[in-house]
Amino acid sequence: MVDLARFKRPLLYVMGPLYVVAGVLHFVVPELYAQIIPPFLPAPLALVYLSGVAEIAVGIGVLIPRTRRYAAWATIALLVAIFPANVYMATSMVVVEGMPGGGGDPSPLIRWARLPLQGVLILWAYWYTDANVN
């Protein structure tokens, strides 16, 4: 059996920068993210910028031992908060334009795969809600 605990610290240094990069992308291509904000939510662009700031903050926060636990819980809250955008993207006919690198509209498989991926990301963040990171 694989001892996952030995990967806890190295994966922390993957997780933090991933959230920082994702957050920065909210400012680089905000219109990309605004497209998948469900229409029932107000001010899509403001929500994109707010979620970008939140992603940068949790990405940095998990890297700092003193704030790690709070940032891990905040990451879980953020992932729950953005879940409606992923559901909207999977279930609507919105055409997502402006993917970085010239990528086209995500396939239905990719759109639906994002939903269970949120669960994996929540579990990954939950791993850091305790005080033990070897």
Stockholm file with secondary structure:
# STOCKHOLM 1.0

chainA/1-134         MVDLARFKRPLLYVMGPLYVVAGVLHFVVPELYAQIIPPFLPAPLALVYLSGVAEIAVGIGVLIPRTRRYAAWATIALLVAIFPANVYMATSMVVVEGMPGGGGDPSPLIRWARLPLQGVLILWAYWYTDANVN
#=GR chainA/1-134 SS CCCGGGGHHHHHHHHHHHHHHHHHHHHHSHHHHHTTSCTTSSCHHHHHHHHHHHHHHHHHHTTSTTTHHHHHHHHHHHHHHHHHHHHHHHHSCCCCCCCGGGCCSCCHHHHHHHHHHHHHHHHHHHTTSSSCCC
#=GC SS_cons         CCCGGGGHHHHHHHHHHHHHHHHHHHHHSHHHHHTTSCTTSSCHHHHHHHHHHHHHHHHHHTTSTTTHHHHHHHHHHHHHHHHHHHHHHHHSCCCCCCCGGGCCSCCHHHHHHHHHHHHHHHHHHHTTSSSCCC
//
